[in-house]
Amino acid sequence: MTQQGAALQTYNNELVKCIEELCSKREELNRLIQQEEAEKSRLQHDIRVLTEKLSRVNESLARRLAARADFDRTIAETEAAYMKILESSQTLLSVLKKETGNLTKATGPRSSKDH
């Protein structure tokens, strides 16, 4: 029976050793889990902060794009109006030159045939 008792004691010792190793591995795994949970929490916080920043940037960008579109529209309208003014000025100048020429002919020195 002593031999069986010794074998049982050996098995018991090995079993306790295996259980202790499993507990040690579980504690290490638990430590790693806690580290990853902390990192996950930090990352989720960073995502929230970056999402808020992205939202603010998108809103600002939309406002600036709308303002730029307004500038583009105003510039295009102003340039079109300016071109019309230039065309009108050119037409006015042509008419004025023609009328000046006609007036000069009408008021110019009379030829000797007119006397």
Order of alpha helices (4+ residues) and beta strands (2+ residues): alpha
